[in-house]
Amino acid sequence: METNPEIVFPEKQNPLESEIYLASQWELIWRRFKRHKLAIAGLVILIIIYTMAIFCGFFSPYSPYLYNADYINAPPQTLQFFDQDGFHFRPFVYGYEVSRDPETFRMEYQIDHSKKYPVYFLVRGDRYKLLGIWETDLHLFGVKEGHIFLLGADPMGRDLLSRVLYGARISTSIGFIGVFLSFVLGIGFGGISGLYGGAIDNLIQRMIEFIKSIPSIPLWMGLAAALPQDWTVIQVYFAITIILSLKGWTGLAREVRSKFMSLREEDFILSARLIGASKTRIITQHMIPSFLSHIIAQVTLAIPGMILGETSLSFLGLGIRPPAISWGSLLQAAQNVRTVALTPWLLLPGVFVIITVLAFNFLGDGLRDAADPYGK
């Protein structure tokens, strides 16, 4: 029996096309996300930042509260591999020659090539609690003699690198907690508004419009200033998180409402109603999963706003207060022109804020593009 050579049987199709046709929605999202190079780079950067924040005690050479009056506003040191003897496999840093200006009484630092401090890995130093549970004194790197300040020191002689890593715990985690609260409020109010409609929809939408009409910075400043002065660091932390979440949920609620209004007339929603499914089950089991990928992308893009909000409040002295450390509170030391001119390394916490926000934006853009795997 002869076969028509022009007929293309399914088994002769391109294997890649067959995989695409049989792939699930999440597999298609991952395929498109991998092609977004900036999103992958942002994801890698965020993994590094959060790993260093979680294990900040291990990556920090010193305790963030260790004072050293001999190194007030010490400039950053540079890792060296070459000296007059040639190349060295073990990096080292040069020490300082410290003097005081007789007119301004300001500490002046010059590189002293006669003081060479080798950098060792997995060294013993200040004690800390790993993950807040196990007490240890093991650090990734350090020097056995002298001091090492890769990012310089602050006005109290504290290592800026250690304080930046410890500050990352609050500044990066507050975004996740704040967005989680916004996620719950946005899904809840937006889902109720879109599913029920009528008077309930009008009431929720007017409330959203009222909240969105309030300027963000004055609202945050007013609520933050109203916090009791005798609250603990943990209480202030969660209060600031709630404050940042008060306006973050309104945009998500609007998107969820519009999506629910378009989905409630779909056949699979009508089928769920006919078989007696409850409103809660329809929302959680049928409607939310249908556009969950889009919600994840929007949530990822909302996290940088939370981080910037905390940084702004702490920079103004209304957010996280000492002795707690965040990137915003570290930037308080750089509020005047004199600091920027004489000790510009105190602005380095702002660089970490910029890198983190950009990484989240790149990741969010990649997730948003990949959230519609069937689009061209």
C-alpha positions in Angstrom: 0.0 0.0 0.0 1.4 3.3 -1.1 1.5 6.4 1.2 1.1 9.9 0.0 4.5 11.6 0.5 2.7 15.0 1.0 0.9 13.9 4.1 2.7 14.9 7.4 2.1 12.4 10.2 2.1 13.6 13.8 5.2 11.6 14.6 7.1 13.5 11.9 6.5 16.9 13.4 9.2 18.9 15.0 9.9 17.5 18.5 10.3 21.0 19.9 6.8 22.0 18.6 5.3 18.8 20.1 6.9 19.7 23.5 5.4 23.2 23.3 1.9 21.8 22.5 2.0 19.4 25.4 3.7 21.7 27.9 1.7 23.1 30.8 1.2 26.8 31.4 4.0 27.0 34.0 6.4 25.2 31.6 5.6 27.7 28.9 6.2 30.6 31.3 9.6 29.2 32.3 10.6 28.8 28.6 9.8 32.4 27.9 11.4 33.6 31.2 14.7 31.9 30.4 15.0 34.0 27.2 14.8 37.2 29.2 18.5 37.8 29.9 18.0 40.9 32.2 15.4 39.0 34.2 17.8 36.1 34.7 20.6 38.5 35.8 18.2 40.2 38.2 17.2 36.8 39.7 20.9 35.9 40.2 21.6 39.3 41.8 18.7 38.9 44.2 19.7 35.4 45.2 23.2 36.7 46.1 21.8 39.7 48.0 19.3 37.6 50.0 21.8 34.9 50.7 24.2 37.5 52.1 21.4 39.1 54.1 20.3 35.8 55.6 23.9 34.8 56.5 25.0 38.4 57.2 27.0 37.4 60.3 29.1 34.9 58.4 29.8 37.3 55.5 30.6 40.3 57.8 34.2 40.6 59.0 33.1 42.4 62.2 30.1 43.0 64.4 28.0 45.9 63.1 28.1 47.5 66.6 31.9 47.3 67.1 33.2 50.8 67.7 36.8 51.8 67.0 37.7 55.4 67.8 41.0 55.1 65.9 39.3 54.6 62.5 36.6 57.3 62.5 35.4 57.8 58.9 38.3 55.6 57.6 38.3 55.4 53.8 37.8 52.0 52.0 40.7 49.7 51.6 41.5 47.9 48.3 42.4 44.3 48.1 45.9 44.0 46.7 47.7 41.1 44.9 50.9 42.8 43.9 53.6 44.6 45.9 57.3 45.3 45.4 57.9 41.5 45.7 55.6 40.6 42.8 52.3 38.7 42.7 50.8 37.0 45.8 48.0 34.4 45.7 46.8 35.5 49.1 45.2 39.0 48.9 46.1 41.6 51.4 45.3 45.2 52.4 47.6 48.0 53.3 47.2 49.8 56.7 46.6 53.4 57.4 49.0 56.2 58.5 46.7 58.3 60.6 47.2 62.0 61.4 45.0 64.9 62.4 44.7 68.2 60.6 45.9 70.9 63.0 43.4 73.4 61.6 40.2 71.4 61.1 41.1 68.6 63.6 39.8 66.1 61.1 41.3 62.6 60.9 43.4 62.1 57.8 44.3 58.7 56.4 47.2 57.9 54.1 48.2 54.4 52.8 51.1 53.0 54.8 52.9 50.5 52.5 55.0 49.3 55.5 51.8 47.8 57.0 50.6 44.8 55.1 47.7 42.7 56.4 47.0 39.3 54.7 43.4 38.4 54.2 42.4 34.9 55.5 39.3 33.0 54.8 37.1 31.2 57.4 38.6 33.1 60.3 37.5 33.4 63.9 36.2 36.8 65.0 33.3 38.5 66.8 30.5 36.1 68.0 27.1 36.1 66.4 24.0 33.9 66.0 23.8 32.1 62.7 20.1 32.3 61.6 19.4 33.6 65.0 19.8 30.1 66.5 23.4 28.8 66.6 26.1 30.9 68.2 29.4 30.9 66.4 32.4 33.2 65.6 33.3 31.9 62.2 33.5 34.6 59.4 34.1 34.2 55.7 37.2 36.5 55.7 39.2 38.7 57.9 42.7 39.7 59.0 44.6 38.4 62.0 46.4 41.8 62.5 45.2 45.3 62.0 41.7 46.0 60.5 40.1 45.6 57.1 37.4 48.1 55.9 36.5 47.2 52.3 33.7 49.8 52.3 35.3 52.2 54.8 34.1 53.1 58.3 31.3 55.3 59.5 31.6 58.3 61.9 31.9 56.0 64.9 34.6 53.8 63.4 32.2 50.9 62.6 32.8 48.7 59.6 30.4 49.9 56.9 30.4 46.6 55.0 29.2 44.7 58.1 26.5 47.3 58.7 25.3 47.2 55.1 25.0 43.4 55.2 23.1 43.5 58.5 20.9 46.3 57.2 19.9 44.2 54.3 18.0 41.9 56.6 15.4 44.6 57.3 15.4 46.5 54.1 14.9 43.4 51.9 12.5 41.5 54.1 10.2 44.4 54.7 9.4 44.4 51.0 8.2 40.7 51.1 6.1 41.1 54.2 4.6 44.4 53.0 3.7 42.9 49.6 2.3 39.8 51.3 -0.1 42.0 53.3 -0.9 44.0 50.1 -1.5 40.7 48.3 -4.0 39.5 50.8 -5.9 42.8 50.9 -5.8 43.3 47.2 -7.0 39.8 46.4 -9.7 39.9 49.1 -11.2 43.3 48.4 -10.7 43.1 44.6 -12.2 39.6 44.5 -15.3 40.6 46.5 -15.7 43.8 44.4 -15.5 42.0 41.1 -17.5 38.9 42.0 -20.4 40.5 43.8 -20.7 43.9 42.1 -23.6 46.3 42.9 -23.5 48.3 46.1 -20.6 46.3 47.5 -18.5 47.1 44.4 -19.3 50.8 44.6 -18.4 51.0 48.3 -15.1 49.2 47.8 -14.2 51.3 44.8 -15.0 54.6 46.6 -12.8 53.5 49.5 -10.0 52.7 47.1 -10.3 56.0 45.4 -10.2 57.8 48.8 -7.0 55.9 49.8 -5.3 56.6 46.5 -6.1 60.3 46.7 -4.0 60.7 49.9 -0.3 61.6 49.2 1.9 58.7 50.0 4.9 60.5 51.7 2.8 62.7 54.0 0.6 59.7 55.0 3.7 57.5 55.7 5.4 60.3 57.7 2.3 61.1 59.7 1.6 57.5 60.7 5.3 56.8 61.3 5.6 59.9 63.5 2.6 58.7 65.5 4.3 55.5 66.6 5.1 55.4 70.4 8.7 56.2 71.2 8.9 53.4 73.7 8.1 50.6 71.2 10.7 47.9 70.6 12.6 47.5 67.3 10.3 44.5 66.4 7.1 46.5 67.1 8.4 49.4 65.0 9.4 47.0 62.2 6.0 45.5 61.9 4.3 48.9 62.2 6.3 50.3 59.4 5.4 47.2 57.3 1.7 47.7 57.9 2.1 51.5 57.1 3.7 50.7 53.8 0.9 48.2 53.0 -1.9 50.6 53.5 -1.7 52.0 50.0 0.1 49.2 48.2 -3.0 47.0 47.9 -5.3 49.4 46.0 -3.7 49.0 42.6 -3.7 45.2 42.9 -7.4 45.3 44.0 -8.3 47.2 40.9 -6.6 44.7 38.6 -8.2 41.7 40.4 -11.6 43.4 40.2 -11.4 43.9 36.5 -10.2 40.4 35.9 -12.9 38.9 38.1 -15.6 40.8 36.2 -14.4 39.3 33.0 -14.1 35.8 34.4 -17.4 35.5 36.2 -19.3 35.0 33.0 -16.9 32.4 31.6 -18.2 28.8 31.1 -16.1 27.2 33.8 -17.3 29.7 36.4 -20.9 29.1 35.4 -20.3 25.4 35.7 -18.9 25.7 39.1 -21.9 27.7 40.2 -24.3 25.1 38.7 -22.7 22.3 40.7 -23.1 24.3 43.9 -19.6 25.6 44.5 -19.4 28.3 47.2 -18.2 31.8 46.5 -15.0 31.2 48.4 -14.2 28.0 46.4 -14.9 29.8 43.1 -12.5 32.6 44.0 -9.7 30.4 45.4 -9.9 27.3 43.2 -11.0 28.7 39.9 -10.6 32.4 39.4 -7.3 33.2 41.1 -5.3 30.3 39.6 -6.4 31.4 36.1 -4.3 34.6 36.3 -1.9 33.8 39.2 1.1 34.3 36.9 0.1 37.9 36.3 -0.4 38.5 40.0 3.1 37.1 40.7 4.6 39.5 38.2 2.7 42.5 39.7 3.7 41.5 43.2 7.4 41.3 42.1 7.2 44.8 40.7 5.6 46.1 43.9 8.4 44.9 46.2 10.9 47.7 45.1 8.3 50.3 46.1 8.1 48.8 49.6 11.9 48.9 49.9 12.1 52.5 48.7 9.3 53.4 51.1 11.2 52.0 54.1 14.4 53.6 53.0 12.7 57.0 52.7 11.1 56.8 56.1 14.3 55.6 57.8 16.3 58.3 56.0 14.0 60.9 57.4 14.3 59.5 60.9 10.7 58.2 61.0 11.3 54.5 60.1 13.6 52.0 61.6 15.4 53.5 64.6 18.8 52.8 66.1 20.1 50.4 67.3 18.3 48.6 64.5 20.1 48.8 61.2 18.5 49.3 57.7 19.8 50.8 54.5 17.7 53.9 55.1 19.0 54.4 58.7 22.6 54.1 57.3 21.9 56.8 54.8 21.0 59.2 57.6 24.7 59.8 58.1 24.9 61.2 54.6 22.3 64.0 54.9 24.6 67.0 54.4 26.9 68.2 51.6 30.0 68.0 53.8 29.5 64.3 54.2 29.2 63.8 50.5 32.3 65.8 49.8 34.6 64.4 52.5 33.3 60.8 53.1 31.4 59.8 49.9 31.6 56.1 50.9 28.8 56.7 53.4 26.5 56.8 50.3 27.3 53.2 49.4 24.1 51.8 51.2 22.2 53.8 48.5 24.0 51.9 45.8 22.8 48.6 47.3 19.2 50.0 47.3 19.6 50.9 43.6 21.0 47.5 42.7 18.2 45.7 44.6 15.4 47.8 43.1 16.8 47.4 39.6 17.1 43.7 40.0 13.5 43.4 41.1 12.4 45.6 38.2 14.3 43.4 35.7 12.8 40.2 37.3 9.3 41.7 37.3 9.6 42.7 33.7 10.7 39.2 32.8 7.8 37.6 34.7 5.3 40.0 33.2 6.4 39.2 29.7 6.4 35.5 30.4 3.0 35.6 32.2 1.3 35.4 28.8 3.1 32.3 27.3 0.7 32.2 24.4 1.4 35.7 23.2 3.7 36.4 20.4 
